[in-house]
């Protein structure tokens, strides 16, 4: 029997198994390359603003006080901004720089243990050769006219190799992540959706019943897609889905698509869950009902 | 055919399950959100005490939900709730002060201890570079200009007079230059610390760039020593160098050794997988390297301020040797093994 490929969403490929000490797999979601790049750019932007503001403040005070000590302060500040920004923020409780926090990312040890200082230093020291060093070469050669333009080109290629490195491995690891044993996860915050079946039960309108044939059309995948349609509440989608189900099940149109779909959802869910309790599962409409092997 | 009946909707598992546990989940969600927003301090002790209990019950809810419920929203909610709670319970580092204390009392010395072979190699490379440069410049002074970058020697080259060289060694600072000294010290510190970070990070390329950096460091050292030794100022120059150089060169060697460690781990992983070895090496080497920033700050102070105010050879040698012995004692003094390498 031909099995049509199940659509795989982009986020599904970034799901990773992550087993807690209690033995439960949390299936965390990794930050996408786009989110990582966005967070990095935000951080650079904030660092630039801090640098400019700091330079102006220190510069004006230095001129007023005629003090060379303050330029030493600037040097220290620049050093810590360049080398400490990422490391110090990631060592804090949130495990994220301001840019990462805005995007909703978090640095985590790949083995699920505590994120240690050593790991944070390692992953951010590598940033030096991934980005800051080649970029400083690049800008130095751009500013000094007449120097070898080859150097700036090599610096760009060098940096590009490292910047695009996360795209060439499954887990979106930077070279620094590789060495530090960390990865960057998406910090999802999901609200608990309302209970569709329960809200049906509260209303006392008559409900539809469905024949075995009508309920036997679909599996878990379709059930959960239907759940998504009901939660989203998009009218076009509801009309389309209701029409499709009616056509397949050979049911007449009763002009209440939402009511029809929620009744169908509750009935199908109850049926599939009943089967699930005795170890019978059906992944989607193409699959036969199979006995759970794990049980 | 559909028929309408006046009967309760068949209760699905998720409904019963939600009714039984939803208040617990909401409580956990509330506590975790509060910690995420304002840290552990912003949450009453009562909540912290129930946090692990609620977390475990949410975990078990998640397991049950996955096996018995087809409510996707419920499973997704419990997954993110458990993940967030997990990171608040297991993933959060200890307080900054305790981390810092542990760093100086345990993890840094231990990380440096683990690098003793690589440090020895870095020392041999530096010494070899110094000897080679010394011999090269002695036989043909024009080598000096090949080895030293333009402008870094500030007139201290083979053509300089004894008088001038002597003044660079013993030229103390007048009081009005205190500010300049401090600036000089911070410049040296940030420059050297950047080099230390490079030599760690560049070790990633199978040690080669780090070997280059360390050897070149030795070459410059040897060339400088020869210039002064040729004028009979070796003793004074080495003292001038020693006061901060023992700390500074040692720090550079350690960070080079940290680079060697990750390069070697990547090149020769042995029986374990390359990724595992790289992580173990990367973490402990990073600690050793992170500490060298502190050493270089000390060296910067000694060089920028100490050297300009202490001008007697004897005192300079004493300070330099005492610093070196101090570092040795600090790093290699046997200490109890508490297991964890952070």
Interface residues (C-beta under 8 A of the other chain):
Chain A: X18 X20 X21 X22 X24 X26 X27 X28 X67 X68 X69 X71 X72 X73 X75 X76 X78 X79 X83 X91 X92 X93 X94 X95 X106 X108 X109 X110 X112 X113 X114 X115 X116 X117 X118 X119 X121 X122 X125 X126 X128 X129 X133 X175 X178 X179 X180 X181 X187 X188 X189 X190 X191 X192 X193 X195 X197 X198 X200 X201 X204 X206 X207 X208 X209 X210 X211 X214 X220 X223 X224 X227 X228 X231 X251 X252 X254 X263 X266 X267 X269 X270 X272 X273 X276 X277
Chain B: X1 X2 X3 X4 X5 X6 X7 X8 X9 X10 X11 X12 X13 X14 X15 X18 X19 X22 X25 X36 X39 X40 X56 X59 X62 X63 X67 X68 X69 X70 X71 X72 X73 X74 X76 X77 X79 X80 X81 X82 X83 X84 X86 X87 X90 X91 X92 X93 X94 X96 X99 X103 X107 X111 X179 X180 X182 X183 X185 X186 X187 X189 X190 X193 X194 X197 X198 X200 X201 X202 X204 X262 X275 X278 X279 X281 X282 X283 X284 X285 X286 X287 X289 X290 X341 X342
